[in-house]
Amino acid sequence: MRVPRSSLMALAALLTGTLASAGAFGAETAALDKALADTPPSSSPAQSAPSDPVTTAIPDYKPDAPAAEPAPAPTVAAPVAPADPLGAAILARFGDNAPLLLRLTGKDRDAIRSFYEARAYKPLWIADGAWTEAAKAVAARLAAAGEDGLDAHAYTVPNLAEKPDEKAVADAELRLSAAAVLYARDARGGRINLASISRLITPKLDLPDGNAVLAKLADAGAKTGDTLQSYNPATPGFLALKTRLASLRGPAPAAVKPLRLPSGPALRVGMHDQRVPLLRAHFGLETRPAGTFDRGPGEPEDYDSVVADAVAKFQRGRGLPGNGVLNVQTVLALADSGRSARPTGSEAELIVNMERWRWLPGDLGSDYILVNIPEYRLRAYRGGTLRDEARVIVGKPESRTPLFSGLMEYAVVNPSWYVPPSILKTMAPKLAGYGGKTWGGYEVVRHGGHISLRQPPGERNALGFIKFMFPNQHAVYLHDTPNRSLFSASKRDFSHGCVRVDDPFRLADVVLPDWSEERLKKLIGKGERTLRLPEKLPVHLAYFTAYVDDGGTYRTLPDLYGYDAPMRAALGLPGGGNPAMARLPDEAPRRKAERTPTPAQARTVQRRVTHRHVADEWPDNRYEEVTVPRRASRRAARADSAPEFGEPGLWTPAPQQPAPRSWW
């Protein structure tokens, strides 16, 4: 019978402890290894062959069962210490808890460390105790951060002594990297906690990773400054505000000699007038239009495109529409041009709106829709050019349209609309015992124990004849409306969050290339139909209270939702107010902790989970039951009973219980 394999291993341990001679130890262990190799891993007693003398020497040996040992902890490889002293100093600086920059996040610090760890802690910006040319380019960009609407004081660049030690060099190296990473993050919109302004500002910011920023700068060579600046938006709207900011900070424009023109009609390209030679002389142009291969020089009195361009440039400098038409306003401005004039607007006004451009994608693309909420206007772009624009109706201050970007996927012709619970609950007692399928022209829809009212498609439908869907967390969309007279108002904040579009079939002609306006209108009255876009179309719901229009004119708009003041406060600009003023009523922080009332002091009421009607379908958890003090319960009930109209003027519920056919 063979000795168990465990006995052979015990014999090996015994031989290891008793054999003194290295040669004997080697011979015995070799014999033991051969015995172990010849021993099957497991065998039954019936199949075991007689053992050799070595294994039968201790037939009754039974070693004690070894105690269970805990599993060894996984070994984590310690970072390899750099061989050179400067690399070791950089590694040691990461071990120091002192911040590199006050606003640098822990995630960014870890990303910077990861970048240096991958390059064995070799410095990126310093060589032979001095800044490299790439470092100087980055430092120059950081010092000029104010040109991009940022705060240059946030990106301090340390000074290097003439003969700095390794510790000082390591600190300066990492501080410059931290400043570059923070600049790139701020350039993409990371300066403000948008939730502190309003929870309805939810753009998906493209904040760059610190490791990726440094890797990109390391590959840029001498163009590191331009590479770092490229994190700022390159959209025309941002660049126009940036140019105006530079003009506002620069020296006042030099005064020019005034020009008093005789009276006459407005001049446009192609007209002839005796005042044109005076304009040519005033703007330093040639006395007559230059000749071409096809024709000779023109007449001095020709109002050509060269003169019109000079007039347009003057108009933009005076805050007039730069259309190049010599009208009464331009003639008066020429007569008053002896006084130098600075561009209108304030730095804070420009910087706040430059910041809002950072909330949009860095590249808007060639095809997209932009809705400027304070302007009540929608613009559709195709191929990088403005294809169409339309007036819109946006959310009221108490039910604001959110700010974000989405992708339009489809349109629905002849859409249905479901009555929101805030109105439906007033009819709940009667609907519960009602067995019919229609109610005042509305369809009664039953899902288990839940009842809802559906407004079928038609010209009275709250969504009109068409809606454009871009799925989002707010469930807002663009749609038609039966009450089109509201578009004639100058201030059009009437909706409950969605955006109503004037002449939506014209917009459909833009976003649905395979469906013309005439073809779409033929679908009206033929049932609900979904039309998918051939490609998803970006939709940007933006908020600009100051902008430069396509004609080069600087325009300002009223701050509809009160976002300007808290943004100024968050950016440290003059004119900032309390950041809480822009919040919705349900966003305001409570001054005191709420105390749970006793049963005698409390009652249970329903409270809306969200504050506005924005969707076709209403989730079952639209309401939640809360216990409130009895004195506050009436106030909560009043707030909850505020009607949410699908369309102003369409829903006019009376305070009392309405009759079936009189409440709409």
C-alpha positions in Angstrom: 0.0 0.0 0.0 1.4 3.4 -1.0 1.9 6.1 1.6 -0.4 9.1 1.1 1.0 12.0 -0.8 0.7 14.2 2.3 3.0 11.8 4.2 5.7 12.1 1.5 5.5 15.9 1.8 5.9 15.6 5.6 8.9 13.4 5.0 10.3 16.2 2.8 10.0 18.6 5.6 11.7 16.2 8.0 14.6 15.7 5.7 15.0 19.4 5.2 15.4 19.9 8.9 17.7 17.0 9.7 20.1 16.7 6.8 23.1 18.8 7.5 25.1 18.0 4.4 24.1 20.0 1.3 25.0 17.1 -0.9 23.0 14.6 1.2 20.1 17.1 1.2 20.3 17.4 -2.6 20.4 13.6 -3.1 17.5 13.0 -0.7 15.3 15.7 -2.1 16.0 14.4 -5.6 14.9 11.0 -4.6 11.9 12.4 -2.9 11.0 14.5 -6.0 11.2 11.3 -8.1 9.0 9.5 -5.6 6.4 12.3 -5.7 6.5 12.3 -9.4 5.9 8.5 -9.5 3.0 8.8 -7.0 -0.5 9.2 -8.6 -2.4 12.2 -7.3 -5.1 10.1 -5.9 -5.8 6.3 -5.8 -8.1 4.0 -4.0 -6.7 1.4 -1.5 -7.7 -1.5 -3.7 -5.7 -0.2 -6.6 -2.6 0.8 -4.7 0.6 -1.1 -5.3 3.2 -2.0 -2.5 5.3 0.9 -1.6 9.1 1.2 -1.7 11.2 1.1 1.4 11.4 4.8 1.7 7.7 5.2 1.9 7.1 2.3 4.2 9.6 3.5 6.8 6.8 5.6 8.5 3.6 3.7 7.7 1.7 5.1 10.7 2.7 8.7 10.3 -0.2 11.1 10.5 0.7 14.7 10.5 -1.6 17.1 12.4 -4.1 18.9 10.2 -2.7 22.4 9.4 -4.7 25.3 10.8 -6.6 27.3 8.2 -4.6 30.4 7.2 -6.2 33.6 5.9 -5.9 34.2 2.2 -3.0 36.4 1.5 -3.8 40.1 0.8 -3.4 41.1 -2.8 -0.1 42.9 -3.2 -0.2 46.4 -4.7 2.9 47.4 -6.5 4.3 50.5 -5.1 5.1 53.2 -7.5 8.6 52.9 -8.8 10.7 55.8 -7.5 12.2 57.8 -10.3 15.9 57.5 -10.7 16.6 61.2 -11.1 16.1 63.7 -8.2 13.7 66.0 -10.1 11.3 63.1 -10.9 11.5 62.0 -7.2 10.7 65.6 -6.2 7.6 65.6 -8.5 6.5 62.3 -7.0 7.0 63.7 -3.5 4.9 66.8 -4.4 2.0 64.6 -5.2 2.3 63.1 -1.7 1.9 66.6 -0.2 -1.6 67.5 0.7 -1.1 71.2 -0.1 -3.4 72.1 -3.0 -1.9 72.9 -6.4 -4.8 75.4 -7.1 -7.7 76.2 -4.9 -10.4 75.3 -7.5 -8.7 72.2 -8.8 -10.9 69.1 -8.0 -9.5 65.9 -6.6 -10.4 64.1 -9.8 -8.3 66.6 -11.8 -5.4 66.2 -9.4 -5.6 62.4 -9.8 -5.7 62.8 -13.6 -2.6 65.0 -13.5 -0.8 62.4 -11.4 -1.8 59.7 -13.8 -0.3 61.7 -16.7 3.1 62.1 -14.9 3.1 58.5 -13.7 2.8 57.3 -17.3 5.9 59.4 -18.2 7.9 58.2 -15.1 7.5 61.7 -13.5 9.5 63.4 -16.2 8.8 67.2 -16.2 6.8 68.6 -19.1 7.4 72.3 -18.8 10.9 72.8 -17.3 14.3 71.9 -18.7 17.6 72.7 -17.0 15.9 74.8 -14.4 14.1 77.1 -16.8 10.7 77.2 -18.6 10.6 75.7 -22.0 9.1 77.6 -25.0 6.0 75.5 -24.8 5.6 76.5 -21.1 6.0 80.2 -22.0 3.3 79.9 -24.6 0.9 78.3 -22.1 1.8 81.0 -19.5 1.1 83.7 -22.1 -2.3 82.2 -22.8 -3.2 82.0 -19.2 -2.2 85.6 -18.6 -4.5 86.6 -21.5 -7.5 84.5 -20.2 -9.5 87.8 -19.8 -9.7 88.0 -23.6 -11.8 84.8 -23.6 -14.1 86.1 -20.8 -12.2 84.1 -18.1 -10.5 85.3 -15.0 -6.7 85.4 -15.4 -6.2 85.5 -11.6 -7.5 82.0 -11.4 -4.5 80.6 -13.3 -1.5 81.9 -11.5 1.9 80.8 -13.0 4.7 80.5 -10.4 8.0 82.2 -10.8 11.2 80.2 -11.1 14.3 81.4 -9.2 17.6 81.6 -11.0 18.9 78.4 -9.4 15.8 76.6 -8.0 16.2 73.4 -6.1 14.3 70.2 -7.1 11.5 70.9 -4.7 10.8 74.3 -6.1 11.0 73.1 -9.7 8.6 70.2 -9.0 6.1 72.6 -7.4 6.3 75.1 -10.3 6.0 72.3 -12.8 2.8 70.9 -11.3 1.2 74.3 -10.7 1.5 75.2 -14.4 0.0 71.8 -15.3 -2.8 72.4 -12.8 -3.5 75.9 -14.2 -3.6 74.6 -17.8 -6.1 71.8 -16.8 -8.3 74.3 -14.9 -8.3 76.8 -17.8 -9.4 74.0 -20.2 -12.2 73.0 -17.8 -13.4 76.6 -17.4 -13.3 77.2 -21.1 -15.8 74.4 -21.5 -18.2 75.7 -18.9 -16.9 74.3 -15.6 -16.7 77.6 -13.7 -20.3 77.6 -12.4 -22.3 75.0 -10.5 -25.4 75.3 -12.8 -27.6 73.6 -10.3 -27.1 76.6 -7.9 -28.6 78.8 -10.6 -31.6 76.6 -11.4 -32.2 72.9 -11.6 -33.7 73.5 -15.1 -30.3 74.4 -16.5 -29.1 70.9 -17.5 -26.7 71.1 -20.4 -24.3 68.1 -20.9 -21.0 69.9 -20.5 -18.0 68.5 -22.3 -15.5 68.9 -19.5 -12.1 67.6 -20.6 -10.1 65.1 -18.6 -6.9 66.5 -17.1 -4.8 63.6 -18.4 -6.2 64.2 -21.9 -5.5 68.0 -21.7 -1.9 67.5 -20.7 -1.4 64.8 -23.4 -2.8 67.1 -26.0 -0.6 70.0 -24.9 2.5 67.7 -24.8 1.9 66.8 -28.5 1.3 70.4 -29.5 4.9 71.5 -29.4 5.3 75.3 -30.0 1.5 75.7 -30.5 0.6 74.9 -27.0 -0.9 78.3 -26.4 -3.2 78.0 -29.4 -4.1 74.4 -28.4 -5.1 75.5 -25.0 -7.2 78.4 -26.3 -9.0 76.0 -28.6 -11.0 74.7 -25.7 -13.0 77.9 -25.9 -16.1 77.9 -28.2 -15.4 78.7 -31.8 -19.0 79.5 -32.6 -19.7 82.8 -34.4 -21.9 84.0 -31.6 -19.2 83.6 -29.0 -16.5 85.1 -31.2 -18.7 88.2 -31.9 -19.1 88.8 -28.2 -15.4 88.3 -27.6 -14.6 90.9 -30.3 -17.0 93.3 -28.7 -15.4 92.7 -25.3 -12.0 93.6 -26.7 -13.4 96.8 -28.3 -15.0 97.7 -25.0 -11.7 97.3 -23.1 -9.6 98.9 -25.8 -9.0 102.6 -26.4 -11.9 104.7 -27.5 -12.2 105.0 -31.3 -10.6 108.0 -32.8 -13.0 110.8 -33.6 -13.5 111.5 -37.3 -14.6 114.6 -39.0 -18.4 114.9 -39.1 -20.1 114.7 -42.5 -23.2 116.7 -43.1 -25.1 115.4 -46.2 -27.9 117.2 -48.0 -31.3 115.7 -47.8 -32.3 113.0 -50.2 -33.8 109.5 -50.4 -32.4 106.4 -48.8 -29.6 104.9 -50.9 -29.2 101.2 -51.7 -26.7 99.4 -54.0 -27.3 100.2 -57.6 -28.7 103.7 -57.1 -27.1 107.0 -58.3 -27.0 110.1 -56.2 -25.0 113.3 -55.9 -24.2 112.5 -52.3 -22.1 109.4 -53.2 -18.9 111.4 -54.0 -19.1 113.0 -50.6 -19.3 109.5 -49.0 -16.4 108.3 -51.1 -14.2 111.2 -49.9 -15.3 110.7 -46.3 -14.4 107.1 -46.1 -11.3 107.4 -48.2 -12.5 105.4 -51.2 -11.7 105.7 -54.9 -13.5 108.5 -56.6 -15.3 106.1 -58.9 -16.0 102.3 -59.1 -13.0 100.4 -60.4 -13.3 98.9 -63.9 -13.3 95.2 -64.8 -12.6 93.1 -67.9 -16.3 93.3 -68.8 -16.9 97.0 -68.3 -15.0 100.2 -67.7 -14.9 102.3 -64.5 -18.2 103.4 -63.2 -19.5 106.8 -62.4 -18.6 108.7 -59.2 -22.2 108.9 -58.2 -22.8 105.1 -58.3 -23.7 103.7 -54.9 -21.9 100.4 -55.3 -21.1 97.6 -52.9 -17.8 99.2 -51.9 -19.6 102.3 -50.6 -22.3 100.2 -49.1 -19.7 98.1 -47.2 -18.1 101.3 -45.8 -21.4 102.6 -44.7 -22.3 99.2 -43.1 -19.0 99.2 -41.1 -19.8 102.7 -39.9 -23.3 101.7 -38.9 -22.1 98.7 -36.8 -19.6 100.9 -35.0 -22.4 103.2 -34.0 -24.8 100.5 -32.9 -27.0 100.7 -36.0 -28.1 97.8 -38.1 -25.2 97.2 -40.5 -27.3 96.8 -43.7 -25.3 99.3 -45.7 -28.4 101.4 -46.5 -27.9 105.2 -46.2 -31.0 106.0 -44.2 -32.0 108.9 -41.9 -30.4 107.3 -38.9 -27.1 106.9 -40.7 -27.1 110.4 -42.0 -27.7 111.8 -38.5 -24.9 109.5 -37.1 -22.5 110.8 -39.8 -23.3 114.4 -38.8 -22.6 113.5 -35.1 -19.5 111.4 -35.8 -17.2 114.1 -34.5 -17.7 112.6 -31.0 -15.9 109.3 -30.3 -18.3 106.6 -29.1 -17.5 103.4 -27.3 -19.5 100.2 -28.0 -22.6 99.9 -25.8 -22.9 97.2 -23.2 -21.0 96.3 -20.1 -18.2 93.8 -19.6 -20.3 91.8 -17.1 -23.1 91.6 -19.6 -20.8 90.3 -22.3 -19.0 87.8 -20.1 -22.2 86.3 -18.7 -23.5 85.6 -22.2 -20.1 84.4 -23.4 -20.3 81.9 -20.5 -23.7 80.6 -21.8 -22.1 79.7 -25.2 -19.9 77.3 -23.2 -23.0 75.3 -22.3 -23.5 74.4 -25.9 -21.4 71.9 -27.8 -18.1 73.2 -29.0 -19.1 72.4 -32.6 -22.8 73.0 -33.3 -22.5 71.2 -36.6 -23.8 72.3 -39.9 -27.5 71.3 -39.2 -29.2 72.3 -36.0 -32.0 74.2 -34.3 -31.3 77.0 -31.9 -34.1 78.5 -29.7 -33.2 81.7 -27.8 -35.7 81.8 -25.0 -35.5 85.5 -24.0 -35.8 86.4 -27.7 -38.9 84.2 -28.3 -37.3 83.0 -31.6 -36.3 79.8 -33.2 -33.6 79.5 -35.9 -33.0 76.5 -38.1 -29.6 76.0 -39.8 -28.9 73.8 -42.7 -25.4 73.4 -44.2 -24.1 76.0 -41.8 -26.4 78.8 -43.0 -29.7 80.1 -41.6 -32.5 78.2 -43.4 -35.5 79.6 -41.6 -36.6 81.3 -38.4 -39.9 81.6 -36.5 -41.5 83.2 -33.5 -42.0 80.9 -30.5 -43.9 80.9 -27.2 -41.8 79.7 -24.2 -42.5 78.8 -20.6 -43.7 81.3 -18.0 -41.4 82.4 -15.2 -43.1 80.0 -12.8 -42.9 77.1 -15.4 -39.8 77.8 -17.2 -38.5 76.2 -20.4 -35.3 74.3 -19.4 -31.9 74.9 -21.0 -30.2 71.9 -22.6 -29.3 70.3 -25.9 -31.1 67.3 -27.3 -31.5 65.3 -30.6 -34.7 65.6 -32.5 -35.7 62.1 -33.7 -39.2 62.2 -35.0 -42.3 64.3 -35.6 -45.9 63.3 -34.9 -48.7 64.6 -37.2 -52.2 64.8 -35.7 -50.9 64.2 -32.1 -53.2 63.3 -29.1 -53.1 65.2 -25.9 -53.8 63.9 -22.4 -55.4 66.1 -19.8 -52.9 66.7 -17.0 -53.7 65.4 -13.5 -53.9 68.9 -12.0 -57.1 69.4 -14.1 -58.2 65.8 -14.2 -58.4 65.4 -10.4 -61.2 68.0 -10.3 -63.3 65.5 -12.4 -62.1 62.4 -10.6 -65.3 61.9 -8.4 -67.6 62.0 -11.4 -65.3 60.0 -13.7 -64.9 57.2 -11.2 -68.6 56.3 -11.5 -68.9 57.2 -15.2 -69.2 54.2 -17.5 -69.1 56.0 -20.9 -66.3 56.1 -23.4 -66.4 59.9 -24.1 -66.7 62.9 -21.9 -67.4 66.3 -23.5 -65.6 65.4 -26.6 -62.7 63.7 -24.8 -62.0 60.0 -24.8 -62.0 58.2 -21.4 -59.0 56.0 -21.2 -58.9 53.3 -18.5 -55.7 51.5 -17.4 -56.6 49.2 -14.6 -57.8 51.5 -11.8 -56.5 54.7 -13.4 -58.6 56.9 -15.6 -57.4 59.6 -18.0 -58.9 61.9 -20.6 -57.4 61.9 -24.0 -58.0 64.8 -26.5 -58.1 63.3 -29.9 -56.3 64.9 -32.9 -57.9 67.9 -34.4 -57.7 71.7 -34.8 -58.7 72.2 -31.2 -56.0 69.9 -29.9 -53.7 71.6 -27.4 -50.7 70.4 -29.4 -52.1 71.6 -32.7 -51.4 69.5 -35.8 -47.8 68.5 -35.3 -45.2 68.1 -32.6 -41.4 67.6 -32.8 -39.9 65.2 -30.4 -36.3 65.2 -29.0 -36.4 62.8 -25.9 -35.1 64.4 -22.8 -35.3 64.3 -19.0 -37.7 67.3 -18.9 -40.1 65.8 -21.5 -40.4 69.1 -23.3 -40.7 69.4 -27.1 -41.6 71.7 -29.9 -45.2 71.8 -31.0 -48.0 73.6 -32.8 -50.9 75.4 -31.0 -54.5 76.1 -31.9 -54.3 79.6 -30.3 -52.1 81.2 -32.9 -53.1 84.8 -32.0 -50.7 84.7 -29.1 -47.7 84.9 -31.5 -48.6 88.6 -32.2 -47.6 89.5 -28.6 -44.2 91.0 -28.1 -43.7 89.1 -24.8 -44.5 85.5 -25.4 -44.0 83.6 -22.2 -47.3 81.7 -22.0 -46.5 78.0 -22.0 -45.8 75.4 -19.3 -42.3 74.6 -20.4 -42.7 73.3 -24.0 -41.9 75.6 -27.0 -44.8 76.4 -29.3 -43.8 77.2 -32.8 -45.4 79.7 -35.2 -46.1 78.1 -38.6 -44.7 74.6 -37.6 -45.3 73.1 -41.0 -42.7 75.5 -42.4 -40.3 74.1 -39.8 -41.3 70.6 -40.7 -40.3 71.4 -44.3 -36.8 72.1 -43.0 -36.3 69.2 -40.6 -38.1 66.6 -42.8 -36.5 66.9 -46.2 -38.6 64.1 -47.6 -41.8 65.8 -46.6 -42.8 69.1 -48.1 -45.2 71.5 -46.4 -47.9 70.7 -48.9 -47.5 66.9 -48.5 -47.6 67.2 -44.7 -50.8 69.2 -44.6 -52.5 66.5 -46.6 -52.0 64.2 -43.6 -54.2 66.5 -41.3 -57.3 64.7 -40.1 -56.1 61.2 -41.2 -55.0 59.9 -37.8 -51.9 60.1 -35.7 -48.7 59.4 -37.7 -45.1 59.3 -36.7 -42.4 60.5 -39.2 -38.8 59.8 -38.3 -36.0 62.1 -39.3 -33.4 60.6 -41.7 -30.8 61.8 -39.2 -31.1 63.0 -35.7 -31.1 66.8 -35.6 -29.5 68.7 -32.7 -31.8 71.1 -30.8 -30.4 73.7 -28.5 -32.6 75.5 -26.0 -30.4 78.5 -25.1 -30.6 81.7 -23.0 -28.9 84.8 -24.4 -29.8 88.2 -23.1 -27.1 89.9 -25.2 -25.9 88.9 -28.7 -24.6 90.2 -32.0 -27.1 89.6 -34.8 -26.3 88.5 -38.3 -26.1 92.1 -39.4 -23.4 92.9 -36.8 -25.7 94.8 -34.5 -25.4 94.3 -30.7 -28.7 93.6 -29.1 -29.9 93.1 -25.5 -33.0 91.4 -24.2 -34.9 91.5 -20.9 -33.8 88.8 -18.4 -37.0 86.8 -18.6 -36.1 84.2 -15.9 -33.8 86.3 -13.7 -30.6 84.3 -14.5 -28.2 87.2 -15.2 -27.8 88.5 -11.6 -27.0 85.1 -10.0 -24.6 84.3 -12.8 -22.8 87.6 -12.2 -22.5 86.7 -8.5 -21.2 83.2 -9.3 -18.6 84.7 -11.7 -17.6 87.5 -9.3 -18.8 90.2 -11.6 -20.4 93.6 -10.7 -24.2 93.6 -10.5 -24.5 90.1 -9.0 -27.5 89.4 -6.8 -28.5 86.6 -4.5 -28.0 83.4 -6.5 -31.2 82.1 -4.9 -33.3 84.7 -6.7 -33.2 82.7 -10.0 -34.5 79.5 -8.4 -38.1 78.4 -8.8 -40.2 78.5 -5.6 -39.7 74.8 -5.0 -35.9 75.2 -5.4 -35.5 77.8 -2.6 -33.7 76.4 0.4 -35.6 76.3 3.7 -34.5 78.5 6.5 -35.5 76.2 9.3 -35.6 72.5 9.6 -39.1 71.1 9.2 -40.7 69.7 12.3 -43.0 66.7 12.0 -46.4 67.8 13.2 -48.5 65.8 15.6 -51.6 64.1 14.2 -53.8 66.7 15.8 -51.8 69.4 14.0 -51.5 67.8 10.6 -53.4 66.5 7.6 -52.4 64.5 4.5 -52.4 66.3 1.2 -51.3 65.5 -2.3 -48.4 67.5 -3.7 -47.2 67.5 -7.3 -43.8 66.0 -7.9 -43.0 68.4 -10.6 -44.5 71.8 -11.4 -45.6 71.9 -15.0 -47.3 70.1 -17.8 -44.8 69.0 -20.4 -45.5 65.5 -21.5 -48.1 63.4 -23.4 -48.0 60.6 -20.9 -48.2 61.2 -17.1 -46.5 58.8 -14.8 -48.4 57.2 -11.9 -46.0 58.8 -9.4 -46.9 62.3 -10.6 -48.3 63.0 -7.1 -47.0 62.1 -3.7 -48.8 62.2 -0.4 -47.1 64.4 2.3 -48.1 65.4 5.8 -48.1 69.1 6.4 -49.2 71.3 9.3 -52.9 72.0 9.3 -52.4 75.7 8.8 -50.2 75.1 5.8 -52.4 72.5 4.2 -54.8 75.0 2.6 -51.8 76.9 1.1 -50.4 73.6 -0.3 -53.8 72.6 -1.7 -54.2 76.0 -3.4 -50.7 75.7 -4.9 -51.5 72.2 -6.1 -54.8 73.2 -7.6 -53.4 75.8 -9.9 -54.5 74.7 -13.4 -51.9 73.6 -15.9 -53.2 74.6 -19.2 -52.3 72.8 -22.4 -53.0 76.0 -24.1 -53.9 79.4 -22.6 -57.5 80.2 -23.4 -58.3 76.6 -24.2 -58.7 75.5 -20.6 -60.7 77.8 -18.3 -61.8 75.6 -15.3 -64.0 77.5 -12.8 -63.2 77.4 -9.1 -66.3 75.2 -8.4 -66.9 71.8 -9.7 -67.7 72.3 -13.4 -70.4 70.7 -15.5 -69.3 68.0 -18.0 -69.6 70.2 -21.1 -68.8 73.7 -19.7 -65.4 73.4 -18.1 -63.3 73.6 -21.3 
